[in-house]
Amino acid sequence: MNKIIVAKIGGSVFSDKSKPYSLRETIIHRLSEIFGKVSKENTLALVLGGGSHGHAIVQELLEKHGKLENWHVPIINRVMEKLAMKIVGLMEYNDLRPLIIHPHSTCFFAKNSYQCNFEVAVQAVKRKIHILSYGDAIVSDRGAYILSGDDITVELALKLGIDRIFYLSNVDGIMDQTGRVIKETSLNYLLNNITITGSSGIDVTGGMRKKVESLTKLTKGTEVCIVNGLKPEIVRSALLGTRCKGTLIHV
Ligand code: IPE
């Protein structure tokens, strides 16, 4: 059966966020194998986080200039494009050749919100062409704006009318105060009752709390499955719809 699968590959999965510009090639290979197989019968819309690439360059620019300017946009773009090309290069070994959707040439931020023209992405997916996008810097009315991979994932899910999306993270799911993984919950409960702490390593887009908050834009009834991307077998069973062995959030 041909399904559209929207999945965000968190930066902490493909890189070690405490090591700038690192890449976990073995994990990328194993995930590509899985995505490669899944892509034979489904259409993939994948989104990369910034990982220790995007977050590192933004951090460097902030340290040097105090704030992000629009002329920093292409500098950040180069880093993210290179990262996307490397990962897509590794995917090719598994016969997976997604069309890359570049947010810096399709999105901008003005008057407190961002707008993306993902028409090409939607038209491609409709024709069963796999796509890959990534968190990126975009031009805005207040200097470079960092559009996270989470925002793009939500945006794509809305435009593609998807009712279940996947987040690959470096943990087994969202933990409760005692450190136990919450298996199933509503977004409302999560936002009101659970203290969601930040992520480890460099993070310029606000850590886990901001990620969970970005889900509020999704259509009511959407399901979000958060799984450990460092455990490829769990990713495979989640994508194939057998079970979300992580945290399942009902929006
Ligand atoms: C960040 O995207 C993008 C840049 C820093 C350019 P995310 O916030 O989605 O990245 P991860 O998944 O946390 O690494």
Residues whose N, C-alpha, C, O or C-beta is under 5 A from the ligand:
A	BS01	IPE	I9 G10 G11 S12 G49 G50 G51 G54 H55 V58 G135 D136 A137 L147 S148 G149 D150 T205
